[in-house]
């Protein structure tokens, strides 16, 4: 009991509310958003390519929003940006439940992408504002775990709700967001968190991000690799749902289980694989992770049973664990100290893959079927490794040092 009490006192109550809220919000959104591809295919007359474009538009909007959210929070306060994003996000889910027009769904998903790009980075900034530097790694570790705990339970609940009504998961998600934003607002008011400026960072703007992409050849190559990787990764939360439904009996239920398997594997294997990766270079971890992605995609392509789909998801998730952390480490090491914010902001350009992936994936699935689609995205993952390797070569040539050394200042 004393250990629990000590843990609770280790971080600011607002930090704990954001960690717990992350579980709540991710579980709620996971009840509905992973099933959006299926929902639109059944509730509208949109073709699969248009559905993919609609879903991918959320990621495209998020790429734009990522540059503005942090700057806006510095100007008007973290609290206003977070709460505003959550309130709007709530109405986005209501819109999905009652909407009929394909154009409305497109606009709603773009608005949802903006809300996510405003809320999540700013909530991370607030957690950092309220946490001493030496404890921030632990805080973000808690947040990453919280995300996956939410994703582990959300899809199963969503699948059960969908058996009653196709719109029910979206309405329940909206209700959960409403309860969360009200409780968060009360907490912020109670603890007097009105406007916390946080550490002064370099302002990220489109102009500066564009300059980074244009002038830094190594960074451009890494971004191309990131786009290719995102094209493959985005299939997990979009076309995989429809492909599972087309391939096996009770494919919708299977997809819900696959999403939960993904989250559970992350929770269980994050620390063992992280310890393994810490002894290797970031590029090695990314290369191995991309191979895991490719093997998982090939597994989906040849899967004809629940067991094969689940095995493929486990292998695919190993790739996720290895690549996500290593790519952040790689960017951190190559960024000059005074431009770290700009580099991380420009990294959002890789989200273009989250836009291209669902759109092209939907067209590919409709035209050629699931197996060719997943063979193609497996190839994308492997090709992205070549761009990562080329980026490291360019970086070493231009700076005279390895990306595995300390960052440039």
C-alpha positions as CSV (number, residue, x, y, z in Angstrom):
1,X,0.0,0.0,0.0
2,X,2.8,2.4,0.8
3,X,4.4,1.7,-2.6
4,X,1.1,2.6,-4.3
5,X,0.8,5.8,-2.3
6,X,4.4,6.7,-3.1
7,X,3.8,6.1,-6.8
8,X,0.7,8.3,-6.7
9,X,2.6,11.1,-5.1
10,X,5.5,10.8,-7.6
11,X,3.7,12.8,-10.3
12,X,1.3,15.7,-10.3
13,X,-2.4,14.7,-10.1
14,X,-3.0,16.3,-13.5
15,X,-0.4,14.0,-14.9
16,X,-2.2,11.0,-13.4
17,X,-5.5,12.3,-14.8
18,X,-4.0,12.4,-18.3
19,X,-2.5,8.9,-18.0
20,X,-5.8,7.5,-16.8
21,X,-7.7,9.6,-19.3
22,X,-5.5,8.1,-22.1
23,X,-6.7,4.6,-21.2
24,X,-10.3,5.9,-21.2
25,X,-10.0,7.9,-24.5
26,X,-8.1,5.2,-26.4
27,X,-10.5,2.5,-25.3
28,X,-13.4,4.7,-26.4
29,X,-12.0,5.6,-29.8
30,X,-10.9,2.0,-30.3
31,X,-14.6,0.9,-29.9
32,X,-15.4,2.7,-33.2
33,X,-12.5,4.0,-35.4
34,X,-10.9,0.7,-36.3
35,X,-14.3,-0.4,-37.6
36,X,-14.9,2.8,-39.6
37,X,-13.9,1.1,-42.9
38,X,-16.5,-1.6,-42.3
39,X,-19.0,0.9,-41.1
40,X,-18.8,3.1,-44.2
41,X,-18.8,0.1,-46.5
42,X,-22.1,-1.1,-45.1
43,X,-23.8,2.2,-44.3
44,X,-23.0,4.1,-47.5
45,X,-22.7,3.4,-51.2
46,X,-19.1,4.6,-51.2
47,X,-16.6,2.4,-53.1
48,X,-13.6,1.0,-51.2
49,X,-11.2,3.5,-52.7
50,X,-13.3,6.4,-51.6
51,X,-13.6,4.9,-48.1
52,X,-9.8,4.6,-48.0
53,X,-9.5,8.2,-49.1
54,X,-12.0,9.4,-46.4
55,X,-10.1,7.6,-43.7
56,X,-6.7,8.7,-44.9
57,X,-7.9,12.3,-45.0
58,X,-7.8,12.3,-41.2
59,X,-4.1,11.6,-41.1
60,X,-3.5,14.2,-43.8
61,X,-5.4,16.8,-41.7
62,X,-3.4,15.7,-38.7
63,X,-0.2,16.4,-40.6
64,X,-1.3,20.0,-41.0
65,X,-2.6,20.3,-37.4
66,X,0.5,19.0,-35.8
67,X,2.3,22.3,-36.7
68,X,-0.3,24.5,-35.2
69,X,-1.4,22.7,-32.0
70,X,1.8,23.3,-30.0
71,X,2.3,26.9,-31.1
72,X,-1.3,27.7,-30.3
73,X,-1.0,26.1,-26.9
74,X,2.0,28.4,-26.2
75,X,-0.1,31.4,-27.1
76,X,-3.5,30.7,-25.4
77,X,-2.6,27.9,-23.0
78,X,-2.5,24.1,-23.0
79,X,-5.8,23.9,-21.2
80,X,-7.9,25.7,-23.8
81,X,-6.4,23.8,-26.7
82,X,-6.9,20.4,-25.1
83,X,-10.4,21.0,-23.9
84,X,-11.5,22.6,-27.1
85,X,-10.1,19.7,-29.1
86,X,-11.9,17.1,-26.9
87,X,-15.3,19.0,-27.1
88,X,-15.1,19.1,-30.9
89,X,-13.9,15.5,-31.1
90,X,-17.0,14.4,-29.2
91,X,-19.2,16.0,-31.8
92,X,-17.2,14.3,-34.6
93,X,-18.2,10.9,-33.2
94,X,-21.9,12.0,-33.0
95,X,-21.6,13.1,-36.6
96,X,-20.3,9.6,-37.6
97,X,-23.4,8.1,-36.0
98,X,-26.0,10.3,-37.6
99,X,-24.3,11.3,-40.8
100,X,-25.3,10.0,-44.3
101,X,-23.4,12.0,-46.8
102,X,-19.9,10.8,-48.0
103,X,-18.7,14.4,-48.1
104,X,-19.8,14.8,-44.4
105,X,-17.9,11.7,-43.4
106,X,-14.8,13.0,-45.2
107,X,-15.1,16.4,-43.4
108,X,-15.7,14.7,-40.1
109,X,-12.7,12.4,-40.4
110,X,-10.5,15.4,-41.3
111,X,-11.8,17.3,-38.3
112,X,-11.2,14.3,-36.1
113,X,-7.6,14.2,-37.4
114,X,-7.1,17.8,-36.5
115,X,-8.5,17.2,-33.0
116,X,-6.1,14.3,-32.4
117,X,-3.2,16.4,-33.7
118,X,-4.1,19.2,-31.3
119,X,-4.9,17.1,-28.2
120,X,-2.2,14.5,-28.1
121,X,1.0,16.6,-28.5
122,X,-0.4,19.3,-26.3
123,X,-1.3,16.8,-23.5
124,X,2.2,15.4,-23.8
125,X,3.5,18.9,-23.4
126,X,1.4,19.5,-20.4
127,X,2.7,16.3,-18.8
128,X,6.2,17.5,-19.4
129,X,5.4,20.9,-18.0
130,X,4.2,19.3,-14.8
131,X,7.0,16.7,-14.5
132,X,10.7,17.2,-13.6
133,X,13.0,16.4,-16.6
134,X,14.5,13.4,-14.9
135,X,11.1,11.7,-14.6
136,X,9.7,12.5,-18.0
137,X,10.9,9.3,-19.7
138,X,9.0,7.3,-17.0
139,X,5.9,9.5,-17.6
140,X,5.9,8.9,-21.3
141,X,6.5,5.2,-20.7
142,X,3.3,5.2,-18.6
143,X,1.4,7.0,-21.3
144,X,2.5,4.5,-24.0
145,X,1.4,1.7,-21.8
146,X,-1.9,3.4,-21.1
147,X,-2.5,3.8,-24.9
148,X,-2.1,0.1,-25.4
149,X,-4.2,-0.9,-22.4
150,X,-7.0,1.2,-23.9
151,X,-6.5,-0.3,-27.4
152,X,-6.5,-3.8,-25.9
153,X,-10.1,-3.6,-24.5
154,X,-11.7,-1.1,-26.9
155,X,-12.2,-3.1,-30.1
156,X,-13.8,-6.1,-28.2
157,X,-16.3,-3.7,-26.5
158,X,-16.9,-2.1,-29.9
159,X,-17.6,-5.3,-31.6
160,X,-20.1,-6.3,-28.9
161,X,-21.8,-2.9,-29.2
162,X,-21.9,-3.2,-33.0
163,X,-24.0,-6.4,-32.7
164,X,-26.8,-4.3,-31.2
165,X,-26.4,-1.3,-33.6
166,X,-23.8,-0.2,-36.1
167,X,-24.0,3.4,-34.8
168,X,-23.9,2.5,-31.1
169,X,-20.0,2.3,-30.9
170,X,-19.8,5.9,-32.2
171,X,-22.4,7.2,-29.8
172,X,-20.8,5.4,-26.8
173,X,-17.4,6.9,-27.8
174,X,-18.9,10.3,-27.9
175,X,-20.4,9.8,-24.4
176,X,-17.1,8.6,-23.1
177,X,-15.3,11.7,-24.5
178,X,-17.9,13.9,-22.9
179,X,-17.4,12.4,-19.5
180,X,-13.7,12.6,-19.9
181,X,-13.5,16.3,-21.0
182,X,-15.9,17.3,-18.1
183,X,-13.8,15.5,-15.5
184,X,-10.5,16.8,-17.0
185,X,-11.9,20.4,-17.0
186,X,-12.9,20.0,-13.4
187,X,-9.4,18.7,-12.5
188,X,-7.6,21.5,-14.4
189,X,-9.8,24.1,-12.7
190,X,-9.3,22.6,-9.2
191,X,-5.5,22.6,-9.5
192,X,-5.4,26.0,-11.1
193,X,-3.8,24.9,-14.3
194,X,-4.9,27.8,-16.5
195,X,-1.8,28.5,-18.6
196,X,1.5,26.6,-18.3
197,X,4.0,27.8,-20.8
198,X,6.5,24.9,-20.3
199,X,10.0,25.0,-21.6
200,X,10.8,27.4,-24.3
201,X,11.3,25.6,-27.6
202,X,12.0,26.5,-31.2
203,X,8.7,27.5,-32.8
204,X,7.7,25.0,-35.6
205,X,6.3,26.6,-38.7
206,X,5.6,25.3,-42.2
207,X,8.4,27.5,-43.5
208,X,11.0,26.1,-41.1
209,X,9.8,22.5,-41.6
210,X,9.9,23.0,-45.3
211,X,13.5,24.3,-45.1
212,X,14.5,21.3,-43.1
213,X,13.1,18.9,-45.7
214,X,14.6,20.9,-48.6
215,X,18.1,21.4,-47.2
216,X,18.7,18.2,-45.2
217,X,19.1,15.4,-47.7
218,X,19.5,12.7,-45.0
219,X,16.3,13.8,-43.3
220,X,14.5,13.7,-46.6
221,X,15.5,10.1,-47.1
222,X,14.3,9.3,-43.6
223,X,11.0,10.9,-44.4
224,X,10.6,8.9,-47.6
225,X,11.3,5.8,-45.5
226,X,8.7,6.9,-43.0
227,X,6.1,7.5,-45.7
228,X,6.6,4.0,-47.1
229,X,6.5,2.5,-43.6
230,X,3.3,4.3,-42.8
231,X,1.6,3.1,-46.0
232,X,2.1,-0.4,-44.8
233,X,1.3,0.2,-41.1
234,X,-1.9,2.1,-42.0
235,X,-3.5,-1.1,-43.4
236,X,-3.7,-2.6,-39.9
237,X,-6.4,-0.1,-38.9
238,X,-8.1,0.2,-42.2
239,X,-8.2,-2.5,-45.0
240,X,-7.3,-5.3,-42.6
241,X,-10.8,-5.2,-41.2
242,X,-12.5,-5.6,-44.6
243,X,-10.0,-8.2,-45.7
244,X,-10.6,-10.3,-42.5
245,X,-14.3,-10.1,-43.1
246,X,-13.8,-11.3,-46.7
247,X,-11.4,-14.1,-45.8
248,X,-12.8,-16.0,-42.8
249,X,-16.0,-16.7,-40.9
250,X,-16.8,-14.0,-38.3
251,X,-14.0,-11.8,-39.7
252,X,-15.4,-8.7,-37.9
253,X,-15.0,-10.4,-34.5
254,X,-11.6,-11.7,-35.6
255,X,-10.5,-8.1,-36.4
256,X,-11.5,-6.9,-32.9
257,X,-9.4,-9.7,-31.4
258,X,-6.5,-8.8,-33.7
259,X,-6.5,-5.2,-32.5
260,X,-6.5,-6.4,-28.9
261,X,-3.7,-8.9,-29.6
262,X,-1.7,-6.0,-31.0
263,X,-2.1,-4.0,-27.8
264,X,-1.5,-6.9,-25.5
265,X,1.7,-7.9,-27.3
266,X,3.0,-4.3,-27.1
267,X,2.3,-4.3,-23.3
268,X,4.0,-7.7,-22.8
269,X,6.9,-7.4,-25.2
270,X,7.8,-3.7,-25.0
271,X,10.4,-4.0,-22.3
272,X,12.1,-7.2,-23.5
273,X,12.4,-5.9,-27.1
274,X,13.4,-2.4,-25.9
275,X,16.3,-3.9,-23.9
276,X,17.3,-5.8,-27.0
277,X,17.1,-2.7,-29.1
278,X,19.2,-0.6,-26.7
279,X,22.2,-2.8,-27.4
280,X,21.9,-2.2,-31.1
281,X,21.9,0.8,-33.4
282,X,18.6,2.5,-34.3
283,X,19.0,1.5,-37.9
284,X,19.5,-2.2,-36.9
285,X,16.3,-2.0,-34.8
286,X,14.4,-0.4,-37.7
287,X,15.7,-2.9,-40.3
288,X,14.7,-5.9,-38.1
289,X,11.3,-4.2,-37.3
290,X,10.7,-3.7,-41.1
291,X,11.4,-7.4,-41.7
292,X,8.8,-8.2,-38.9
293,X,6.3,-5.9,-40.7
294,X,6.9,-7.7,-44.0
295,X,6.6,-11.2,-42.5
296,X,3.4,-10.1,-40.7
297,X,2.0,-8.8,-44.0
298,X,2.9,-11.9,-45.9
299,X,1.2,-13.9,-43.1
300,X,-2.0,-11.9,-43.7
301,X,-1.8,-12.5,-47.4
302,X,-1.7,-16.3,-47.0
303,X,-3.9,-16.5,-43.9
304,X,-7.0,-18.6,-44.2
305,X,-7.8,-19.1,-40.5
306,X,-8.1,-17.2,-37.3
307,X,-4.9,-18.8,-36.0
308,X,-2.8,-17.6,-39.0
309,X,-4.2,-14.1,-38.7
310,X,-3.3,-13.9,-35.0
311,X,0.2,-15.3,-35.6
312,X,0.7,-12.7,-38.4
313,X,-0.5,-9.9,-36.0
314,X,2.0,-11.0,-33.3
315,X,4.9,-10.9,-35.7
316,X,3.7,-7.6,-37.2
317,X,3.5,-6.1,-33.7
318,X,7.1,-7.0,-33.0
319,X,8.0,-4.7,-35.9
320,X,5.8,-1.9,-34.4
321,X,7.6,-2.1,-31.1
322,X,11.1,-2.0,-32.7
323,X,10.5,0.7,-35.3
324,X,8.4,3.2,-33.3
325,X,11.0,3.9,-30.6
326,X,14.0,3.5,-32.8
327,X,12.8,6.1,-35.3
328,X,12.3,8.7,-32.6
329,X,15.8,8.0,-31.3
330,X,17.2,8.3,-34.8
331,X,15.5,11.7,-35.3
332,X,16.7,12.9,-31.9
333,X,20.3,12.0,-32.6
334,X,20.4,13.7,-36.0
335,X,18.7,16.9,-34.9
336,X,20.8,19.9,-33.8
337,X,20.0,20.8,-30.3
338,X,18.5,24.2,-31.2
339,X,16.3,22.7,-33.9
340,X,15.0,19.6,-32.2
341,X,11.4,20.9,-32.2
342,X,11.6,21.7,-35.9
343,X,12.9,18.2,-36.8
344,X,10.1,16.5,-34.8
345,X,7.6,18.8,-36.3
346,X,8.8,18.1,-39.8
347,X,8.7,14.4,-39.0
348,X,4.9,14.8,-39.3
349,X,5.4,14.7,-43.1
350,X,5.7,11.0,-42.8
351,X,2.0,11.0,-41.9
352,X,1.4,11.4,-45.6
353,X,1.8,7.6,-45.7
354,X,-1.2,7.4,-43.3
355,X,-3.2,9.3,-46.0
356,X,-1.9,7.5,-49.0
357,X,-2.1,4.0,-47.4
358,X,-5.8,3.7,-46.8
359,X,-6.7,5.4,-50.1
360,X,-4.5,3.2,-52.3
361,X,-5.1,0.2,-50.1
362,X,-8.9,0.5,-50.6
363,X,-8.4,0.7,-54.4
364,X,-6.0,-2.2,-54.3
365,X,-8.3,-4.4,-52.2
366,X,-11.3,-3.7,-54.5
367,X,-9.3,-4.3,-57.7
368,X,-6.9,-7.1,-56.9
369,X,-7.9,-8.6,-53.6
370,X,-6.3,-8.8,-50.2
371,X,-3.3,-11.1,-50.9
372,X,-1.7,-8.8,-53.6
373,X,-2.3,-5.8,-51.3
374,X,-0.4,-7.2,-48.4
375,X,2.4,-8.6,-50.6
376,X,2.7,-5.0,-51.9
377,X,2.8,-3.4,-48.5
378,X,5.3,-6.0,-47.3
379,X,7.6,-4.8,-50.2
380,X,7.0,-1.2,-49.1
381,X,8.3,-2.0,-45.6
382,X,11.5,-3.7,-47.0
383,X,12.1,-0.9,-49.5
384,X,11.8,1.7,-46.6
385,X,14.9,0.1,-45.0
386,X,16.9,0.9,-48.1
387,X,16.0,4.6,-47.7
388,X,16.9,4.5,-44.0
389,X,20.3,3.0,-44.9
390,X,20.8,5.6,-47.6
391,X,19.9,8.4,-45.1
392,X,22.5,7.1,-42.7
393,X,25.1,7.1,-45.5
394,X,24.3,10.7,-46.4
395,X,24.3,11.8,-42.8
396,X,27.8,10.2,-42.2
397,X,29.2,11.7,-45.3
398,X,27.9,15.2,-44.6
399,X,28.8,15.3,-40.9
400,X,31.8,13.0,-40.7
401,X,30.2,11.0,-37.9
402,X,27.7,8.1,-37.5
403,X,24.1,8.7,-36.6
404,X,24.8,6.5,-33.6
405,X,27.0,9.1,-32.0
406,X,25.8,12.1,-30.0
407,X,23.6,14.6,-31.8
408,X,25.0,17.5,-33.7
409,X,25.0,20.8,-31.8
